[in-house]
Amino acid sequence: MNDQLIARMDELEMRLAFQDDTIQALNDVVSRQESQLERLQRALELLARRQADLAASMPGETEDDQPPPHY
């Protein structure tokens, strides 16, 4: 009986150690993805500002530039 209990405890300790490693690995991935997401959000905001600036600097459409009404 005592040997079975020790074997079960050893198994549980191994599982716990494996789960701790897995949780740490997942945490590392989530942290990297969070950093990457923040960089991508900043880049998107910069691109949106640049596009808005470019659109504002372009001359507006004139009547000659607009497609005919049947388009």
PDB file of N, CA, C and O in Angstrom:
ATOM      1  N   MET A   1       0.816  -1.185   0.000  1.00  0.00           N
ATOM      2  CA  MET A   1       0.000   0.000   0.000  1.00  0.00           C
ATOM      3  C   MET A   1       0.866   1.257   0.000  1.00  0.00           C
ATOM      4  O   MET A   1       0.597   2.201  -0.742  1.00  0.00           O
ATOM      5  N   ASN A   2       1.887   1.266   0.820  1.00  0.00           N
ATOM      6  CA  ASN A   2       2.760   2.412   0.930  1.00  0.00           C
ATOM      7  C   ASN A   2       3.505   2.671  -0.385  1.00  0.00           C
ATOM      8  O   ASN A   2       3.695   3.823  -0.776  1.00  0.00           O
ATOM      9  N   ASP A   3       3.924   1.600  -1.062  1.00  0.00           N
ATOM     10  CA  ASP A   3       4.624   1.746  -2.343  1.00  0.00           C
ATOM     11  C   ASP A   3       3.704   2.345  -3.407  1.00  0.00           C
ATOM     12  O   ASP A   3       4.143   3.141  -4.237  1.00  0.00           O
ATOM     13  N   GLN A   4       2.440   1.963  -3.379  1.00  0.00           N
ATOM     14  CA  GLN A   4       1.485   2.525  -4.344  1.00  0.00           C
ATOM     15  C   GLN A   4       1.286   4.020  -4.099  1.00  0.00           C
ATOM     16  O   GLN A   4       1.207   4.807  -5.042  1.00  0.00           O
ATOM     17  N   LEU A   5       1.208   4.396  -2.850  1.00  0.00           N
ATOM     18  CA  LEU A   5       1.027   5.802  -2.506  1.00  0.00           C
ATOM     19  C   LEU A   5       2.247   6.622  -2.950  1.00  0.00           C
ATOM     20  O   LEU A   5       2.100   7.721  -3.485  1.00  0.00           O
ATOM     21  N   ILE A   6       3.421   6.091  -2.728  1.00  0.00           N
ATOM     22  CA  ILE A   6       4.650   6.786  -3.138  1.00  0.00           C
ATOM     23  C   ILE A   6       4.690   6.906  -4.666  1.00  0.00           C
ATOM     24  O   ILE A   6       5.065   7.949  -5.202  1.00  0.00           O
ATOM     25  N   ALA A   7       4.303   5.837  -5.357  1.00  0.00           N
ATOM     26  CA  ALA A   7       4.304   5.863  -6.822  1.00  0.00           C
ATOM     27  C   ALA A   7       3.306   6.899  -7.335  1.00  0.00           C
ATOM     28  O   ALA A   7       3.609   7.625  -8.282  1.00  0.00           O
ATOM     29  N   ARG A   8       2.145   6.977  -6.739  1.00  0.00           N
ATOM     30  CA  ARG A   8       1.135   7.971  -7.149  1.00  0.00           C
ATOM     31  C   ARG A   8       1.637   9.383  -6.876  1.00  0.00           C
ATOM     32  O   ARG A   8       1.447  10.272  -7.706  1.00  0.00           O
ATOM     33  N   MET A   9       2.267   9.603  -5.746  1.00  0.00           N
ATOM     34  CA  MET A   9       2.803  10.927  -5.434  1.00  0.00           C
ATOM     35  C   MET A   9       3.905  11.311  -6.417  1.00  0.00           C
ATOM     36  O   MET A   9       3.976  12.457  -6.860  1.00  0.00           O
ATOM     37  N   ASP A  10       4.763  10.351  -6.755  1.00  0.00           N
ATOM     38  CA  ASP A  10       5.816  10.623  -7.737  1.00  0.00           C
ATOM     39  C   ASP A  10       5.210  11.010  -9.084  1.00  0.00           C
ATOM     40  O   ASP A  10       5.672  11.946  -9.736  1.00  0.00           O
ATOM     41  N   GLU A  11       4.182  10.289  -9.490  1.00  0.00           N
ATOM     42  CA  GLU A  11       3.496  10.584 -10.748  1.00  0.00           C
ATOM     43  C   GLU A  11       2.879  11.976 -10.715  1.00  0.00           C
ATOM     44  O   GLU A  11       2.995  12.730 -11.681  1.00  0.00           O
ATOM     45  N   LEU A  12       2.226  12.319  -9.611  1.00  0.00           N
ATOM     46  CA  LEU A  12       1.623  13.643  -9.471  1.00  0.00           C
ATOM     47  C   LEU A  12       2.687  14.740  -9.483  1.00  0.00           C
ATOM     48  O   LEU A  12       2.469  15.794 -10.081  1.00  0.00           O
ATOM     49  N   GLU A  13       3.812  14.519  -8.848  1.00  0.00           N
ATOM     50  CA  GLU A  13       4.893  15.504  -8.850  1.00  0.00           C
ATOM     51  C   GLU A  13       5.450  15.707 -10.258  1.00  0.00           C
ATOM     52  O   GLU A  13       5.761  16.831 -10.653  1.00  0.00           O
ATOM     53  N   MET A  14       5.572  14.623 -11.006  1.00  0.00           N
ATOM     54  CA  MET A  14       6.059  14.741 -12.392  1.00  0.00           C
ATOM     55  C   MET A  14       5.057  15.513 -13.248  1.00  0.00           C
ATOM     56  O   MET A  14       5.439  16.366 -14.049  1.00  0.00           O
ATOM     57  N   ARG A  15       3.785  15.211 -13.072  1.00  0.00           N
ATOM     58  CA  ARG A  15       2.755  15.927 -13.830  1.00  0.00           C
ATOM     59  C   ARG A  15       2.758  17.418 -13.474  1.00  0.00           C
ATOM     60  O   ARG A  15       2.638  18.271 -14.354  1.00  0.00           O
ATOM     61  N   LEU A  16       2.894  17.718 -12.202  1.00  0.00           N
ATOM     62  CA  LEU A  16       2.928  19.108 -11.767  1.00  0.00           C
ATOM     63  C   LEU A  16       4.121  19.841 -12.378  1.00  0.00           C
ATOM     64  O   LEU A  16       3.988  20.976 -12.836  1.00  0.00           O
ATOM     65  N   ALA A  17       5.265  19.203 -12.384  1.00  0.00           N
ATOM     66  CA  ALA A  17       6.456  19.828 -12.967  1.00  0.00           C
ATOM     67  C   ALA A  17       6.247  20.061 -14.461  1.00  0.00           C
ATOM     68  O   ALA A  17       6.614  21.114 -14.983  1.00  0.00           O
ATOM     69  N   PHE A  18       5.663  19.088 -15.146  1.00  0.00           N
ATOM     70  CA  PHE A  18       5.386  19.245 -16.573  1.00  0.00           C
ATOM     71  C   PHE A  18       4.396  20.384 -16.804  1.00  0.00           C
ATOM     72  O   PHE A  18       4.574  21.189 -17.719  1.00  0.00           O
ATOM     73  N   GLN A  19       3.364  20.451 -15.983  1.00  0.00           N
ATOM     74  CA  GLN A  19       2.370  21.516 -16.130  1.00  0.00           C
ATOM     75  C   GLN A  19       2.982  22.885 -15.852  1.00  0.00           C
ATOM     76  O   GLN A  19       2.655  23.861 -16.527  1.00  0.00           O
ATOM     77  N   ASP A  20       3.863  22.961 -14.867  1.00  0.00           N
ATOM     78  CA  ASP A  20       4.542  24.229 -14.583  1.00  0.00           C
ATOM     79  C   ASP A  20       5.365  24.679 -15.789  1.00  0.00           C
ATOM     80  O   ASP A  20       5.351  25.857 -16.147  1.00  0.00           O
ATOM     81  N   ASP A  21       6.082  23.745 -16.413  1.00  0.00           N
ATOM     82  CA  ASP A  21       6.869  24.071 -17.609  1.00  0.00           C
ATOM     83  C   ASP A  21       5.964  24.528 -18.748  1.00  0.00           C
ATOM     84  O   ASP A  21       6.273  25.489 -19.452  1.00  0.00           O
ATOM     85  N   THR A  22       4.855  23.835 -18.921  1.00  0.00           N
ATOM     86  CA  THR A  22       3.917  24.183 -19.989  1.00  0.00           C
ATOM     87  C   THR A  22       3.313  25.566 -19.755  1.00  0.00           C
ATOM     88  O   THR A  22       3.209  26.365 -20.685  1.00  0.00           O
ATOM     89  N   ILE A  23       2.921  25.845 -18.533  1.00  0.00           N
ATOM     90  CA  ILE A  23       2.345  27.151 -18.212  1.00  0.00           C
ATOM     91  C   ILE A  23       3.365  28.254 -18.456  1.00  0.00           C
ATOM     92  O   ILE A  23       3.015  29.307 -18.990  1.00  0.00           O
ATOM     93  N   GLN A  24       4.613  28.034 -18.078  1.00  0.00           N
ATOM     94  CA  GLN A  24       5.649  29.045 -18.296  1.00  0.00           C
ATOM     95  C   GLN A  24       5.882  29.265 -19.784  1.00  0.00           C
ATOM     96  O   GLN A  24       6.047  30.402 -20.226  1.00  0.00           O
ATOM     97  N   ALA A  25       5.897  28.183 -20.559  1.00  0.00           N
ATOM     98  CA  ALA A  25       6.078  28.313 -22.009  1.00  0.00           C
ATOM     99  C   ALA A  25       4.922  29.087 -22.631  1.00  0.00           C
ATOM    100  O   ALA A  25       5.135  29.948 -23.484  1.00  0.00           O
ATOM    101  N   LEU A  26       3.707  28.785 -22.208  1.00  0.00           N
ATOM    102  CA  LEU A  26       2.539  29.503 -22.725  1.00  0.00           C
ATOM    103  C   LEU A  26       2.575  30.976 -22.317  1.00  0.00           C
ATOM    104  O   LEU A  26       2.217  31.849 -23.108  1.00  0.00           O
ATOM    105  N   ASN A  27       2.999  31.246 -21.110  1.00  0.00           N
ATOM    106  CA  ASN A  27       3.115  32.625 -20.643  1.00  0.00           C
ATOM    107  C   ASN A  27       4.136  33.396 -21.484  1.00  0.00           C
ATOM    108  O   ASN A  27       3.914  34.557 -21.829  1.00  0.00           O
ATOM    109  N   ASP A  28       5.246  32.751 -21.806  1.00  0.00           N
ATOM    110  CA  ASP A  28       6.260  33.387 -22.650  1.00  0.00           C
ATOM    111  C   ASP A  28       5.694  33.729 -24.029  1.00  0.00           C
ATOM    112  O   ASP A  28       5.956  34.807 -24.563  1.00  0.00           O
ATOM    113  N   VAL A  29       4.921  32.810 -24.600  1.00  0.00           N
ATOM    114  CA  VAL A  29       4.315  33.041 -25.907  1.00  0.00           C
ATOM    115  C   VAL A  29       3.336  34.205 -25.844  1.00  0.00           C
ATOM    116  O   VAL A  29       3.347  35.079 -26.710  1.00  0.00           O
ATOM    117  N   VAL A  30       2.501  34.215 -24.830  1.00  0.00           N
ATOM    118  CA  VAL A  30       1.509  35.289 -24.684  1.00  0.00           C
ATOM    119  C   VAL A  30       2.212  36.636 -24.518  1.00  0.00           C
ATOM    120  O   VAL A  30       1.781  37.635 -25.094  1.00  0.00           O
ATOM    121  N   SER A  31       3.273  36.665 -23.747  1.00  0.00           N
ATOM    122  CA  SER A  31       4.016  37.917 -23.541  1.00  0.00           C
ATOM    123  C   SER A  31       4.617  38.417 -24.853  1.00  0.00           C
ATOM    124  O   SER A  31       4.543  39.608 -25.156  1.00  0.00           O
ATOM    125  N   ARG A  32       5.210  37.514 -25.631  1.00  0.00           N
ATOM    126  CA  ARG A  32       5.765  37.909 -26.934  1.00  0.00           C
ATOM    127  C   ARG A  32       4.670  38.403 -27.870  1.00  0.00           C
ATOM    128  O   ARG A  32       4.855  39.395 -28.575  1.00  0.00           O
ATOM    129  N   GLN A  33       3.537  37.720 -27.879  1.00  0.00           N
ATOM    130  CA  GLN A  33       2.436  38.132 -28.746  1.00  0.00           C
ATOM    131  C   GLN A  33       1.874  39.475 -28.321  1.00  0.00           C
ATOM    132  O   GLN A  33       1.482  40.271 -29.174  1.00  0.00           O
ATOM    133  N   GLU A  34       1.824  39.745 -27.031  1.00  0.00           N
ATOM    134  CA  GLU A  34       1.336  41.035 -26.554  1.00  0.00           C
ATOM    135  C   GLU A  34       2.263  42.157 -27.030  1.00  0.00           C
ATOM    136  O   GLU A  34       1.799  43.203 -27.483  1.00  0.00           O
ATOM    137  N   SER A  35       3.562  41.932 -26.925  1.00  0.00           N
ATOM    138  CA  SER A  35       4.520  42.934 -27.398  1.00  0.00           C
ATOM    139  C   SER A  35       4.388  43.146 -28.903  1.00  0.00           C
ATOM    140  O   SER A  35       4.409  44.279 -29.385  1.00  0.00           O
ATOM    141  N   GLN A  36       4.254  42.065 -29.627  1.00  0.00           N
ATOM    142  CA  GLN A  36       4.108  42.160 -31.078  1.00  0.00           C
ATOM    143  C   GLN A  36       2.810  42.886 -31.437  1.00  0.00           C
ATOM    144  O   GLN A  36       2.798  43.705 -32.356  1.00  0.00           O
ATOM    145  N   LEU A  37       1.745  42.604 -30.740  1.00  0.00           N
ATOM    146  CA  LEU A  37       0.467  43.260 -30.996  1.00  0.00           C
ATOM    147  C   LEU A  37       0.569  44.763 -30.740  1.00  0.00           C
ATOM    148  O   LEU A  37       0.041  45.564 -31.511  1.00  0.00           O
ATOM    149  N   GLU A  38       1.240  45.138 -29.669  1.00  0.00           N
ATOM    150  CA  GLU A  38       1.420  46.564 -29.376  1.00  0.00           C
ATOM    151  C   GLU A  38       2.214  47.250 -30.484  1.00  0.00           C
ATOM    152  O   GLU A  38       1.868  48.356 -30.898  1.00  0.00           O
ATOM    153  N   ARG A  39       3.281  46.599 -30.971  1.00  0.00           N
ATOM    154  CA  ARG A  39       4.066  47.180 -32.076  1.00  0.00           C
ATOM    155  C   ARG A  39       3.222  47.306 -33.333  1.00  0.00           C
ATOM    156  O   ARG A  39       3.306  48.314 -34.035  1.00  0.00           O
ATOM    157  N   LEU A  40       2.421  46.311 -33.623  1.00  0.00           N
ATOM    158  CA  LEU A  40       1.572  46.353 -34.813  1.00  0.00           C
ATOM    159  C   LEU A  40       0.512  47.444 -34.701  1.00  0.00           C
ATOM    160  O   LEU A  40       0.199  48.109 -35.689  1.00  0.00           O
ATOM    161  N   GLN A  41      -0.039  47.630 -33.507  1.00  0.00           N
ATOM    162  CA  GLN A  41      -1.031  48.692 -33.306  1.00  0.00           C
ATOM    163  C   GLN A  41      -0.399  50.066 -33.518  1.00  0.00           C
ATOM    164  O   GLN A  41      -1.002  50.936 -34.147  1.00  0.00           O
ATOM    165  N   ARG A  42       0.813  50.267 -32.996  1.00  0.00           N
ATOM    166  CA  ARG A  42       1.499  51.551 -33.199  1.00  0.00           C
ATOM    167  C   ARG A  42       1.796  51.773 -34.679  1.00  0.00           C
ATOM    168  O   ARG A  42       1.640  52.884 -35.184  1.00  0.00           O
ATOM    169  N   ALA A  43       2.226  50.717 -35.377  1.00  0.00           N
ATOM    170  CA  ALA A  43       2.513  50.837 -36.807  1.00  0.00           C
ATOM    171  C   ALA A  43       1.239  51.153 -37.583  1.00  0.00           C
ATOM    172  O   ALA A  43       1.265  51.964 -38.509  1.00  0.00           O
ATOM    173  N   LEU A  44       0.137  50.530 -37.221  1.00  0.00           N
ATOM    174  CA  LEU A  44      -1.128  50.795 -37.899  1.00  0.00           C
ATOM    175  C   LEU A  44      -1.575  52.238 -37.678  1.00  0.00           C
ATOM    176  O   LEU A  44      -2.044  52.899 -38.605  1.00  0.00           O
ATOM    177  N   GLU A  45      -1.428  52.719 -36.451  1.00  0.00           N
ATOM    178  CA  GLU A  45      -1.786  54.112 -36.169  1.00  0.00           C
ATOM    179  C   GLU A  45      -0.922  55.075 -36.985  1.00  0.00           C
ATOM    180  O   GLU A  45      -1.426  56.065 -37.515  1.00  0.00           O
ATOM    181  N   LEU A  46       0.364  54.789 -37.084  1.00  0.00           N
ATOM    182  CA  LEU A  46       1.265  55.626 -37.873  1.00  0.00           C
ATOM    183  C   LEU A  46       0.862  55.617 -39.345  1.00  0.00           C
ATOM    184  O   LEU A  46       0.829  56.665 -39.989  1.00  0.00           O
ATOM    185  N   LEU A  47       0.559  54.446 -39.872  1.00  0.00           N
ATOM    186  CA  LEU A  47       0.142  54.350 -41.276  1.00  0.00           C
ATOM    187  C   LEU A  47      -1.171  55.094 -41.509  1.00  0.00           C
ATOM    188  O   LEU A  47      -1.341  55.742 -42.542  1.00  0.00           O
ATOM    189  N   ALA A  48      -2.087  55.005 -40.567  1.00  0.00           N
ATOM    190  CA  ALA A  48      -3.366  55.707 -40.710  1.00  0.00           C
ATOM    191  C   ALA A  48      -3.142  57.217 -40.721  1.00  0.00           C
ATOM    192  O   ALA A  48      -3.765  57.937 -41.501  1.00  0.00           O
ATOM    193  N   ARG A  49      -2.240  57.697 -39.842  1.00  0.00           N
ATOM    194  CA  ARG A  49      -1.934  59.131 -39.836  1.00  0.00           C
ATOM    195  C   ARG A  49      -1.280  59.561 -41.144  1.00  0.00           C
ATOM    196  O   ARG A  49      -1.615  60.605 -41.703  1.00  0.00           O
ATOM    197  N   ARG A  50      -0.349  58.750 -41.622  1.00  0.00           N
ATOM    198  CA  ARG A  50       0.321  59.084 -42.882  1.00  0.00           C
ATOM    199  C   ARG A  50      -0.671  59.108 -44.043  1.00  0.00           C
ATOM    200  O   ARG A  50      -0.610  59.989 -44.900  1.00  0.00           O
ATOM    201  N   GLN A  51      -1.577  58.142 -44.066  1.00  0.00           N
ATOM    202  CA  GLN A  51      -2.571  58.091 -45.135  1.00  0.00           C
ATOM    203  C   GLN A  51      -3.480  59.305 -45.058  1.00  0.00           C
ATOM    204  O   GLN A  51      -3.821  59.889 -46.087  1.00  0.00           O
ATOM    205  N   ALA A  52      -3.875  59.692 -43.853  1.00  0.00           N
ATOM    206  CA  ALA A  52      -4.735  60.870 -43.690  1.00  0.00           C
ATOM    207  C   ALA A  52      -3.991  62.132 -44.120  1.00  0.00           C
ATOM    208  O   ALA A  52      -4.568  63.004 -44.768  1.00  0.00           O
ATOM    209  N   ASP A  53      -2.717  62.229 -43.761  1.00  0.00           N
ATOM    210  CA  ASP A  53      -1.915  63.387 -44.173  1.00  0.00           C
ATOM    211  C   ASP A  53      -1.775  63.433 -45.689  1.00  0.00           C
ATOM    212  O   ASP A  53      -1.885  64.497 -46.297  1.00  0.00           O
ATOM    213  N   LEU A  54      -1.535  62.285 -46.290  1.00  0.00           N
ATOM    214  CA  LEU A  54      -1.394  62.218 -47.743  1.00  0.00           C
ATOM    215  C   LEU A  54      -2.701  62.590 -48.425  1.00  0.00           C
ATOM    216  O   LEU A  54      -2.697  63.330 -49.409  1.00  0.00           O
ATOM    217  N   ALA A  55      -3.810  62.091 -47.920  1.00  0.00           N
ATOM    218  CA  ALA A  55      -5.113  62.404 -48.510  1.00  0.00           C
ATOM    219  C   ALA A  55      -5.413  63.894 -48.379  1.00  0.00           C
ATOM    220  O   ALA A  55      -5.995  64.496 -49.282  1.00  0.00           O
ATOM    221  N   ALA A  56      -5.014  64.490 -47.250  1.00  0.00           N
ATOM    222  CA  ALA A  56      -5.266  65.914 -47.043  1.00  0.00           C
ATOM    223  C   ALA A  56      -4.398  66.777 -47.951  1.00  0.00           C
ATOM    224  O   ALA A  56      -4.794  67.880 -48.328  1.00  0.00           O
ATOM    225  N   SER A  57      -3.214  66.276 -48.304  1.00  0.00           N
ATOM    226  CA  SER A  57      -2.307  67.074 -49.135  1.00  0.00           C
ATOM    227  C   SER A  57      -2.613  66.957 -50.622  1.00  0.00           C
ATOM    228  O   SER A  57      -2.115  67.752 -51.419  1.00  0.00           O
ATOM    229  N   MET A  58      -3.416  65.987 -51.000  1.00  0.00           N
ATOM    230  CA  MET A  58      -3.762  65.808 -52.413  1.00  0.00           C
ATOM    231  C   MET A  58      -4.872  66.782 -52.789  1.00  0.00           C
ATOM    232  O   MET A  58      -5.776  67.051 -51.999  1.00  0.00           O
ATOM    233  N   PRO A  59      -4.787  67.303 -54.006  1.00  0.00           N
ATOM    234  CA  PRO A  59      -5.864  68.209 -54.423  1.00  0.00           C
ATOM    235  C   PRO A  59      -7.188  67.450 -54.508  1.00  0.00           C
ATOM    236  O   PRO A  59      -7.222  66.263 -54.830  1.00  0.00           O
ATOM    237  N   GLY A  60      -8.268  68.160 -54.212  1.00  0.00           N
ATOM    238  CA  GLY A  60      -9.591  67.542 -54.262  1.00  0.00           C
ATOM    239  C   GLY A  60     -10.010  67.264 -55.689  1.00  0.00           C
ATOM    240  O   GLY A  60      -9.455  67.808 -56.644  1.00  0.00           O
ATOM    241  N   GLU A  61     -10.990  66.414 -55.806  1.00  0.00           N
ATOM    242  CA  GLU A  61     -11.490  66.105 -57.143  1.00  0.00           C
ATOM    243  C   GLU A  61     -12.229  67.303 -57.718  1.00  0.00           C
ATOM    244  O   GLU A  61     -12.965  67.999 -57.019  1.00  0.00           O
ATOM    245  N   THR A  62     -12.019  67.520 -58.987  1.00  0.00           N
ATOM    246  CA  THR A  62     -12.787  68.553 -59.684  1.00  0.00           C
ATOM    247  C   THR A  62     -13.871  67.856 -60.474  1.00  0.00           C
ATOM    248  O   THR A  62     -13.909  66.628 -60.546  1.00  0.00           O
ATOM    249  N   GLU A  63     -14.742  68.633 -61.058  1.00  0.00           N
ATOM    250  CA  GLU A  63     -15.825  68.029 -61.842  1.00  0.00           C
ATOM    251  C   GLU A  63     -15.272  67.244 -63.018  1.00  0.00           C
ATOM    252  O   GLU A  63     -15.862  66.244 -63.427  1.00  0.00           O
ATOM    253  N   ASP A  64     -14.149  67.683 -63.565  1.00  0.00           N
ATOM    254  CA  ASP A  64     -13.548  66.978 -64.702  1.00  0.00           C
ATOM    255  C   ASP A  64     -12.970  65.628 -64.298  1.00  0.00           C
ATOM    256  O   ASP A  64     -12.889  64.726 -65.133  1.00  0.00           O
ATOM    257  N   ASP A  65     -12.562  65.463 -63.025  1.00  0.00           N
ATOM    258  CA  ASP A  65     -11.965  64.231 -62.564  1.00  0.00           C
ATOM    259  C   ASP A  65     -12.999  63.169 -62.183  1.00  0.00           C
ATOM    260  O   ASP A  65     -12.657  61.993 -62.062  1.00  0.00           O
ATOM    261  N   GLN A  66     -14.224  63.560 -61.999  1.00  0.00           N
ATOM    262  CA  GLN A  66     -15.248  62.626 -61.561  1.00  0.00           C
ATOM    263  C   GLN A  66     -15.746  61.809 -62.740  1.00  0.00           C
ATOM    264  O   GLN A  66     -15.816  62.312 -63.862  1.00  0.00           O
ATOM    265  N   PRO A  67     -16.094  60.548 -62.493  1.00  0.00           N
ATOM    266  CA  PRO A  67     -16.609  59.715 -63.582  1.00  0.00           C
ATOM    267  C   PRO A  67     -17.993  60.227 -64.032  1.00  0.00           C
ATOM    268  O   PRO A  67     -18.698  60.887 -63.269  1.00  0.00           O
ATOM    269  N   PRO A  68     -18.353  59.921 -65.243  1.00  0.00           N
ATOM    270  CA  PRO A  68     -19.674  60.330 -65.713  1.00  0.00           C
ATOM    271  C   PRO A  68     -20.785  59.699 -64.855  1.00  0.00           C
ATOM    272  O   PRO A  68     -20.555  58.681 -64.202  1.00  0.00           O
ATOM    273  N   PRO A  69     -21.961  60.287 -64.854  1.00  0.00           N
ATOM    274  CA  PRO A  69     -23.049  59.805 -63.985  1.00  0.00           C
ATOM    275  C   PRO A  69     -23.454  58.347 -64.237  1.00  0.00           C
ATOM    276  O   PRO A  69     -23.958  57.693 -63.324  1.00  0.00           O
ATOM    277  N   HIS A  70     -23.251  57.831 -65.433  1.00  0.00           N
ATOM    278  CA  HIS A  70     -23.684  56.445 -65.688  1.00  0.00           C
ATOM    279  C   HIS A  70     -22.716  55.413 -65.114  1.00  0.00           C
ATOM    280  O   HIS A  70     -22.967  54.220 -65.284  1.00  0.00           O
ATOM    281  N   TYR A  71     -21.641  55.788 -64.456  1.00  0.00           N
ATOM    282  CA  TYR A  71     -20.701  54.847 -63.838  1.00  0.00           C
ATOM    283  C   TYR A  71     -21.186  54.482 -62.499  1.00  0.00           C
ATOM    284  O   TYR A  71     -20.543  53.698 -61.802  1.00  0.00           O
TER     285      TYR A  71
END
